[in-house]
Amino acid sequence: MIIKNPQFTISAVSPKQYPQDNLPQVVLVGKSNVGKSSFINTLVNRKRLARTSSEPRKN
């Protein structure tokens, strides 16, 4: 997979907020300090697309 232009679109908490662009979507689930943001940043080869914090629960 080649990710060419990653960008943050929306943070949705209910189905009516989901993007209507018909592009593939990926869901990551886990507790607050399991590395979800670090995984996203590694996947798209960027340092700050997803914010990370040195303190848990402080994004």
trRosetta pair geometry for C-beta under 8 A, 3 or more apart (Angstrom, degrees):
i j d omega theta_ij theta_ji phi_ij phi_ji
3 6 5.3 23 160 -53 122 105
3 43 7.0 68 -5 141 152 83
3 44 5.0 -83 102 -120 150 76
3 45 7.6 166 66 18 111 95
6 44 4.1 -19 -11 -147 164 142
6 46 6.7 -135 67 -5 129 136
6 49 5.7 -4 118 -130 124 154
7 49 7.8 -128 -115 -143 25 108
8 49 6.6 166 -47 -177 94 79
8 50 7.8 137 -84 -82 113 60
9 19 5.6 1 137 -73 146 136
10 17 6.6 -156 148 160 135 96
10 19 6.1 160 28 -60 124 92
12 15 7.9 72 158 -101 127 14
12 17 3.7 173 -136 105 98 109
12 18 5.2 120 161 -78 172 50
12 19 7.6 -132 -37 -23 140 66
13 17 6.5 38 38 38 54 149
14 17 5.3 91 61 5 71 105
15 18 5.6 -27 -160 -9 47 118
18 25 7.7 -29 -162 -91 111 165
19 23 7.3 -18 110 39 134 99
19 25 7.5 164 49 -85 110 122
28 36 4.7 137 135 -144 136 112
28 39 6.9 163 -130 79 149 135
28 40 7.2 -109 -12 -59 159 103
30 34 4.0 -92 153 52 133 147
30 35 7.8 -29 106 49 155 62
30 36 5.5 174 51 -56 119 112
31 34 5.2 106 57 -30 78 111
32 56 5.7 99 111 -173 114 92
32 57 5.1 24 155 -75 158 72
33 56 4.0 -38 -70 -118 132 111
33 57 7.4 -56 -49 -32 101 67
35 38 4.5 -55 -161 47 80 117
35 39 5.6 90 135 -31 88 95
36 39 5.7 -55 -151 33 29 114
36 40 6.6 28 153 -18 64 104
36 50 7.4 -110 121 161 77 154
37 40 5.7 -51 -149 34 34 111
37 41 6.4 31 154 -16 66 107
37 50 3.9 -158 -145 128 78 115
37 51 6.1 -61 -147 79 146 38
37 52 4.5 175 107 -78 133 81
37 59 7.2 165 -54 -113 153 131
38 41 5.8 -55 -146 39 31 111
38 42 6.3 31 155 -18 65 107
38 50 7.8 -107 -34 85 22 119
38 52 5.8 62 -63 -95 78 141
39 42 5.8 -58 -148 38 28 110
39 43 6.2 32 154 -24 64 109
40 43 5.6 -56 -147 34 29 114
40 44 6.5 0 165 5 65 109
40 49 6.3 -121 133 88 106 111
40 50 4.0 71 77 -7 135 143
41 44 6.6 -70 -142 50 25 91
41 46 5.6 -104 -148 80 73 68
41 47 6.1 38 -167 -145 127 19
41 48 7.0 26 -115 -60 125 17
41 49 5.7 168 -101 39 70 91
41 50 5.5 -121 -47 44 87 93
41 52 7.1 -62 -13 -29 145 121
42 45 7.3 23 -172 -76 31 44
44 49 5.5 -2 75 12 142 161
46 49 4.3 81 83 -26 137 105
48 51 6.6 25 -160 -96 81 57
48 52 7.9 -117 -115 15 65 85
51 59 5.0 121 101 -165 115 98
52 59 7.3 -53 -128 -113 17 94
53 56 7.4 161 89 -83 111 14
53 58 4.4 -171 166 84 159 85
53 59 5.1 -135 -20 -86 122 51
54 58 7.9 -28 59 70 54 126
55 58 4.1 28 85 21 105 139
